């Protein structure tokens, strides 16, 4: 029980620190350049659906940041394709075009507090 208590305190402390870091360093959404090629991505988040325009050379990380700002959490994964499969963490630096996400539908799956994240 002692180890469980320590783990709970650790998670609480990490959550608290993350919250204050987000307040100190606010995230910014991507900037759309209409002089470059664009694409629309349909985002299916837990509480809303959104169709968002991106440039084709925006990175997958820009998509993640947009979701993080909209949902106010960073504890989620992105899924794309049919059937939906997680977008691996090693693709964060790839462009939306390189990742095959142009004009796609992306599901956003939020992790529950006790759920273990998938490691890709």
QUILIN-V455731 format. One record per pair of residues at least 4 apart in sequence whose ideal C-beta (glycine too) atoms are under 7 Angstrom apart, sorted by the first residue. I is the first residue (numbers start at 1). J is the second residue. Records with the same first field share a line. If there is no record, write none. Layout:
I=J, J
This chain:
1=5
2=6
3=7
4=8
5=9
6=10
7=11
8=12
9=13
10=14
11=15
12=16
13=17
14=18
15=19
16=20
17=21
18=22
19=23
20=24
21=25
27=65, 68, 69
29=66, 69
30=54, 58, 62, 66
32=38, 53, 54, 55
33=55
36=55, 57
37=55, 56
38=53, 54, 55, 56
39=54, 56, 96, 102, 103
40=51, 52, 53, 103
41=52, 54, 63, 101, 104, 106
42=49, 51, 105, 106
43=49, 50, 52, 67, 106, 108
44=49, 105, 107, 108
45=49, 50, 67, 70, 71, 108
46=108, 110
52=66
54=58, 62, 63, 96
56=95, 96, 97, 102
57=95, 97
58=62, 95, 96
59=92, 93, 94, 95
60=64, 87, 91, 92, 94, 96, 99
61=65, 92, 93
62=66
63=67, 78, 96
64=68, 78, 92
65=69
66=70
67=71, 76, 108
68=73, 74
71=76, 110
73=110
75=110, 111
76=108, 109, 110, 111
77=86, 109, 118
78=87, 106, 108
79=84, 85, 86, 87, 106, 107, 109
80=84, 85, 87, 101, 104, 106
81=85
84=107
86=118, 120
87=91, 99
88=120
89=120
91=99
94=98, 99
95=99
96=101, 102
97=102
101=106
111=115, 117
